[in-house]
């Protein structure tokens, strides 16, 4: 997990921080990518 203080900071991207941190942790443990998952949320209308 990550603790970002303050919660809102100018120019920051919490999503990128979480993805990069997770990928870094997995790569340091020697994990190898097998699949890629992509999700979209599209509003009706």
PyMOL Python script that loads the backbone (N, CA, C, O; Angstrom):
from pymol import cmd

cmd.read_pdbstr("""\
ATOM      1  N   UNK A   1       0.817  -1.176   0.000  1.00  0.00           N
ATOM      2  CA  UNK A   1       0.000   0.000   0.000  1.00  0.00           C
ATOM      3  C   UNK A   1       0.865   1.245   0.000  1.00  0.00           C
ATOM      4  O   UNK A   1       2.061   1.208   0.286  1.00  0.00           O
ATOM      5  N   UNK A   2       0.230   2.319  -0.323  1.00  0.00           N
ATOM      6  CA  UNK A   2       0.906   3.602  -0.377  1.00  0.00           C
ATOM      7  C   UNK A   2       0.182   4.598   0.506  1.00  0.00           C
ATOM      8  O   UNK A   2      -1.046   4.580   0.593  1.00  0.00           O
ATOM      9  N   UNK A   3       0.921   5.452   1.149  1.00  0.00           N
ATOM     10  CA  UNK A   3       0.348   6.555   1.899  1.00  0.00           C
ATOM     11  C   UNK A   3       0.813   7.830   1.218  1.00  0.00           C
ATOM     12  O   UNK A   3       2.010   8.103   1.139  1.00  0.00           O
ATOM     13  N   UNK A   4      -0.130   8.595   0.734  1.00  0.00           N
ATOM     14  CA  UNK A   4       0.180   9.848   0.060  1.00  0.00           C
ATOM     15  C   UNK A   4      -0.264  10.974   0.978  1.00  0.00           C
ATOM     16  O   UNK A   4      -1.435  11.064   1.348  1.00  0.00           O
ATOM     17  N   UNK A   5       0.669  11.821   1.339  1.00  0.00           N
ATOM     18  CA  UNK A   5       0.341  12.919   2.238  1.00  0.00           C
ATOM     19  C   UNK A   5       0.881  14.212   1.653  1.00  0.00           C
ATOM     20  O   UNK A   5       2.083  14.299   1.405  1.00  0.00           O
ATOM     21  N   UNK A   6       0.067  15.199   1.425  1.00  0.00           N
ATOM     22  CA  UNK A   6      -1.380  15.237   1.642  1.00  0.00           C
ATOM     23  C   UNK A   6      -2.110  14.424   0.583  1.00  0.00           C
ATOM     24  O   UNK A   6      -1.553  14.128  -0.473  1.00  0.00           O
ATOM     25  N   UNK A   7      -3.367  14.062   0.869  1.00  0.00           N
ATOM     26  CA  UNK A   7      -4.127  13.181  -0.015  1.00  0.00           C
ATOM     27  C   UNK A   7      -4.243  13.770  -1.415  1.00  0.00           C
ATOM     28  O   UNK A   7      -4.114  13.050  -2.405  1.00  0.00           O
ATOM     29  N   UNK A   8      -4.483  15.064  -1.502  1.00  0.00           N
ATOM     30  CA  UNK A   8      -4.543  15.737  -2.805  1.00  0.00           C
ATOM     31  C   UNK A   8      -3.292  16.588  -2.949  1.00  0.00           C
ATOM     32  O   UNK A   8      -3.019  17.446  -2.110  1.00  0.00           O
ATOM     33  N   UNK A   9      -2.553  16.357  -3.986  1.00  0.00           N
ATOM     34  CA  UNK A   9      -1.361  17.162  -4.218  1.00  0.00           C
ATOM     35  C   UNK A   9      -1.342  17.604  -5.676  1.00  0.00           C
ATOM     36  O   UNK A   9      -1.706  16.824  -6.556  1.00  0.00           O
ATOM     37  N   UNK A  10      -0.927  18.836  -5.951  1.00  0.00           N
ATOM     38  CA  UNK A  10      -0.991  19.382  -7.304  1.00  0.00           C
ATOM     39  C   UNK A  10      -0.081  18.625  -8.271  1.00  0.00           C
ATOM     40  O   UNK A  10       1.083  18.356  -7.976  1.00  0.00           O
ATOM     41  N   UNK A  11      -0.639  18.294  -9.425  1.00  0.00           N
ATOM     42  CA  UNK A  11       0.144  17.634 -10.460  1.00  0.00           C
ATOM     43  C   UNK A  11       0.383  16.158 -10.209  1.00  0.00           C
ATOM     44  O   UNK A  11       1.083  15.511 -10.988  1.00  0.00           O
ATOM     45  N   UNK A  12      -0.173  15.614  -9.152  1.00  0.00           N
ATOM     46  CA  UNK A  12       0.039  14.212  -8.813  1.00  0.00           C
ATOM     47  C   UNK A  12      -0.966  13.303  -9.483  1.00  0.00           C
ATOM     48  O   UNK A  12      -2.078  13.725  -9.797  1.00  0.00           O
ATOM     49  N   UNK A  13      -0.588  12.076  -9.701  1.00  0.00           N
ATOM     50  CA  UNK A  13      -1.463  11.089 -10.308  1.00  0.00           C
ATOM     51  C   UNK A  13      -1.433   9.845  -9.432  1.00  0.00           C
ATOM     52  O   UNK A  13      -0.500   9.046  -9.521  1.00  0.00           O
ATOM     53  N   UNK A  14      -2.438   9.674  -8.592  1.00  0.00           N
ATOM     54  CA  UNK A  14      -2.469   8.568  -7.647  1.00  0.00           C
ATOM     55  C   UNK A  14      -2.578   7.230  -8.377  1.00  0.00           C
ATOM     56  O   UNK A  14      -2.006   6.236  -7.929  1.00  0.00           O
ATOM     57  N   UNK A  15      -3.304   7.194  -9.495  1.00  0.00           N
ATOM     58  CA  UNK A  15      -3.435   5.963 -10.268  1.00  0.00           C
ATOM     59  C   UNK A  15      -2.097   5.482 -10.802  1.00  0.00           C
ATOM     60  O   UNK A  15      -1.770   4.300 -10.703  1.00  0.00           O
ATOM     61  N   UNK A  16      -1.329   6.396 -11.365  1.00  0.00           N
ATOM     62  CA  UNK A  16      -0.003   6.037 -11.887  1.00  0.00           C
ATOM     63  C   UNK A  16       0.916   5.591 -10.759  1.00  0.00           C
ATOM     64  O   UNK A  16       1.684   4.642 -10.917  1.00  0.00           O
ATOM     65  N   UNK A  17       0.838   6.276  -9.618  1.00  0.00           N
ATOM     66  CA  UNK A  17       1.653   5.904  -8.464  1.00  0.00           C
ATOM     67  C   UNK A  17       1.354   4.476  -8.019  1.00  0.00           C
ATOM     68  O   UNK A  17       2.276   3.713  -7.729  1.00  0.00           O
ATOM     69  N   UNK A  18       0.074   4.108  -7.962  1.00  0.00           N
ATOM     70  CA  UNK A  18      -0.281   2.765  -7.507  1.00  0.00           C
ATOM     71  C   UNK A  18       0.140   1.693  -8.506  1.00  0.00           C
ATOM     72  O   UNK A  18       0.632   0.640  -8.102  1.00  0.00           O
ATOM     73  N   UNK A  19      -0.044   1.940  -9.807  1.00  0.00           N
ATOM     74  CA  UNK A  19       0.349   0.961 -10.826  1.00  0.00           C
ATOM     75  C   UNK A  19       1.860   0.783 -10.854  1.00  0.00           C
ATOM     76  O   UNK A  19       2.350  -0.346 -10.860  1.00  0.00           O
ATOM     77  N   UNK A  20       2.600   1.882 -10.870  1.00  0.00           N
ATOM     78  CA  UNK A  20       4.066   1.796 -10.917  1.00  0.00           C
ATOM     79  C   UNK A  20       4.619   1.115  -9.675  1.00  0.00           C
ATOM     80  O   UNK A  20       5.565   0.332  -9.767  1.00  0.00           O
ATOM     81  N   UNK A  21       4.045   1.401  -8.525  1.00  0.00           N
ATOM     82  CA  UNK A  21       4.499   0.760  -7.291  1.00  0.00           C
ATOM     83  C   UNK A  21       4.250  -0.735  -7.296  1.00  0.00           C
ATOM     84  O   UNK A  21       5.112  -1.514  -6.887  1.00  0.00           O
ATOM     85  N   UNK A  22       3.069  -1.143  -7.760  1.00  0.00           N
ATOM     86  CA  UNK A  22       2.731  -2.568  -7.814  1.00  0.00           C
ATOM     87  C   UNK A  22       3.609  -3.302  -8.812  1.00  0.00           C
ATOM     88  O   UNK A  22       4.119  -4.382  -8.511  1.00  0.00           O
ATOM     89  N   UNK A  23       3.792  -2.729  -9.999  1.00  0.00           N
ATOM     90  CA  UNK A  23       4.642  -3.351 -11.020  1.00  0.00           C
ATOM     91  C   UNK A  23       6.076  -3.463 -10.518  1.00  0.00           C
ATOM     92  O   UNK A  23       6.737  -4.475 -10.753  1.00  0.00           O
ATOM     93  N   UNK A  24       6.559  -2.446  -9.836  1.00  0.00           N
ATOM     94  CA  UNK A  24       7.910  -2.482  -9.288  1.00  0.00           C
ATOM     95  C   UNK A  24       8.045  -3.601  -8.253  1.00  0.00           C
ATOM     96  O   UNK A  24       9.023  -4.348  -8.274  1.00  0.00           O
ATOM     97  N   UNK A  25       7.075  -3.720  -7.354  1.00  0.00           N
ATOM     98  CA  UNK A  25       7.122  -4.783  -6.349  1.00  0.00           C
ATOM     99  C   UNK A  25       7.146  -6.163  -6.997  1.00  0.00           C
ATOM    100  O   UNK A  25       7.929  -7.025  -6.598  1.00  0.00           O
ATOM    101  N   UNK A  26       6.293  -6.372  -7.992  1.00  0.00           N
ATOM    102  CA  UNK A  26       6.237  -7.676  -8.659  1.00  0.00           C
ATOM    103  C   UNK A  26       7.526  -7.978  -9.418  1.00  0.00           C
ATOM    104  O   UNK A  26       8.013  -9.107  -9.382  1.00  0.00           O
ATOM    105  N   UNK A  27       8.077  -6.990 -10.099  1.00  0.00           N
ATOM    106  CA  UNK A  27       9.307  -7.233 -10.855  1.00  0.00           C
ATOM    107  C   UNK A  27      10.488  -7.503  -9.929  1.00  0.00           C
ATOM    108  O   UNK A  27      11.373  -8.286 -10.275  1.00  0.00           O
ATOM    109  N   UNK A  28      10.517  -6.878  -8.775  1.00  0.00           N
ATOM    110  CA  UNK A  28      11.598  -7.138  -7.814  1.00  0.00           C
ATOM    111  C   UNK A  28      11.530  -8.550  -7.258  1.00  0.00           C
ATOM    112  O   UNK A  28      12.543  -9.107  -6.834  1.00  0.00           O
ATOM    113  N   UNK A  29      10.317  -9.139  -7.261  1.00  0.00           N
ATOM    114  CA  UNK A  29      10.156 -10.509  -6.773  1.00  0.00           C
ATOM    115  C   UNK A  29      10.381 -11.534  -7.880  1.00  0.00           C
ATOM    116  O   UNK A  29      10.289 -12.737  -7.637  1.00  0.00           O
ATOM    117  N   UNK A  30      10.675 -11.068  -9.094  1.00  0.00           N
ATOM    118  CA  UNK A  30      10.970 -11.978 -10.195  1.00  0.00           C
ATOM    119  C   UNK A  30       9.752 -12.429 -10.974  1.00  0.00           C
ATOM    120  O   UNK A  30       9.831 -13.403 -11.722  1.00  0.00           O
ATOM    121  N   UNK A  31       8.630 -11.747 -10.819  1.00  0.00           N
ATOM    122  CA  UNK A  31       7.420 -12.129 -11.551  1.00  0.00           C
ATOM    123  C   UNK A  31       7.591 -11.832 -13.038  1.00  0.00           C
ATOM    124  O   UNK A  31       8.269 -10.879 -13.420  1.00  0.00           O
ATOM    125  N   UNK A  32       6.969 -12.659 -13.862  1.00  0.00           N
ATOM    126  CA  UNK A  32       7.010 -12.451 -15.310  1.00  0.00           C
ATOM    127  C   UNK A  32       5.588 -12.247 -15.813  1.00  0.00           C
ATOM    128  O   UNK A  32       4.692 -13.003 -15.436  1.00  0.00           O
ATOM    129  N   UNK A  33       5.361 -11.244 -16.655  1.00  0.00           N
ATOM    130  CA  UNK A  33       3.996 -10.971 -17.140  1.00  0.00           C
ATOM    131  C   UNK A  33       3.500 -12.076 -18.065  1.00  0.00           C
ATOM    132  O   UNK A  33       4.236 -12.548 -18.931  1.00  0.00           O
ATOM    133  N   UNK A  34       2.240 -12.486 -17.876  1.00  0.00           N
ATOM    134  CA  UNK A  34       1.604 -13.461 -18.748  1.00  0.00           C
ATOM    135  C   UNK A  34       0.402 -12.868 -19.467  1.00  0.00           C
ATOM    136  O   UNK A  34       0.132 -13.209 -20.619  1.00  0.00           O
ATOM    137  N   UNK A  35      -0.315 -11.987 -18.793  1.00  0.00           N
ATOM    138  CA  UNK A  35      -1.548 -11.447 -19.346  1.00  0.00           C
ATOM    139  C   UNK A  35      -1.628  -9.956 -19.069  1.00  0.00           C
ATOM    140  O   UNK A  35      -0.945  -9.437 -18.186  1.00  0.00           O
ATOM    141  N   UNK A  36      -2.465  -9.280 -19.830  1.00  0.00           N
ATOM    142  CA  UNK A  36      -2.737  -7.865 -19.633  1.00  0.00           C
ATOM    143  C   UNK A  36      -4.247  -7.703 -19.526  1.00  0.00           C
ATOM    144  O   UNK A  36      -4.989  -8.202 -20.372  1.00  0.00           O
ATOM    145  N   UNK A  37      -4.692  -7.020 -18.508  1.00  0.00           N
ATOM    146  CA  UNK A  37      -6.111  -6.767 -18.318  1.00  0.00           C
ATOM    147  C   UNK A  37      -6.376  -5.281 -18.460  1.00  0.00           C
ATOM    148  O   UNK A  37      -5.651  -4.448 -17.917  1.00  0.00           O
ATOM    149  N   UNK A  38      -7.420  -4.968 -19.194  1.00  0.00           N
ATOM    150  CA  UNK A  38      -7.796  -3.575 -19.386  1.00  0.00           C
ATOM    151  C   UNK A  38      -9.298  -3.453 -19.143  1.00  0.00           C
ATOM    152  O   UNK A  38     -10.075  -4.235 -19.690  1.00  0.00           O
ATOM    153  N   UNK A  39      -9.709  -2.495 -18.342  1.00  0.00           N
ATOM    154  CA  UNK A  39     -11.127  -2.302 -18.045  1.00  0.00           C
ATOM    155  C   UNK A  39     -11.533  -0.873 -18.383  1.00  0.00           C
ATOM    156  O   UNK A  39     -10.762   0.069 -18.199  1.00  0.00           O
ATOM    157  N   UNK A  40     -12.746  -0.733 -18.875  1.00  0.00           N
ATOM    158  CA  UNK A  40     -13.294   0.577 -19.203  1.00  0.00           C
ATOM    159  C   UNK A  40     -14.636   0.744 -18.522  1.00  0.00           C
ATOM    160  O   UNK A  40     -15.405  -0.211 -18.409  1.00  0.00           O
ATOM    161  N   UNK A  41     -14.915   1.931 -18.076  1.00  0.00           N
ATOM    162  CA  UNK A  41     -16.225   2.258 -17.530  1.00  0.00           C
ATOM    163  C   UNK A  41     -16.815   3.333 -18.426  1.00  0.00           C
ATOM    164  O   UNK A  41     -16.338   4.467 -18.454  1.00  0.00           O
ATOM    165  N   UNK A  42     -17.863   2.961 -19.159  1.00  0.00           N
ATOM    166  CA  UNK A  42     -18.472   3.871 -20.121  1.00  0.00           C
ATOM    167  C   UNK A  42     -19.877   4.210 -19.645  1.00  0.00           C
ATOM    168  O   UNK A  42     -20.691   3.320 -19.397  1.00  0.00           O
ATOM    169  N   UNK A  43     -20.152   5.491 -19.522  1.00  0.00           N
ATOM    170  CA  UNK A  43     -21.468   5.925 -19.083  1.00  0.00           C
ATOM    171  C   UNK A  43     -22.464   5.850 -20.228  1.00  0.00           C
ATOM    172  O   UNK A  43     -22.118   6.060 -21.391  1.00  0.00           O
ATOM    173  N   UNK A  44     -23.699   5.549 -19.878  1.00  0.00           N
ATOM    174  CA  UNK A  44     -24.757   5.456 -20.868  1.00  0.00           C
ATOM    175  C   UNK A  44     -25.175   6.854 -21.312  1.00  0.00           C
ATOM    176  O   UNK A  44     -25.258   7.775 -20.500  1.00  0.00           O
ATOM    177  N   UNK A  45     -25.435   7.002 -22.602  1.00  0.00           N
ATOM    178  CA  UNK A  45     -25.950   8.282 -23.089  1.00  0.00           C
ATOM    179  C   UNK A  45     -24.998   8.970 -23.925  1.00  0.00           C
ATOM    180  O   UNK A  45     -25.283  10.064 -24.413  1.00  0.00           O
TER     181      UNK A  45
END
""", "prot")
cmd.dss("prot")
cmd.show_as("cartoon", "prot")
cmd.util.cbc("prot")
cmd.orient("prot")
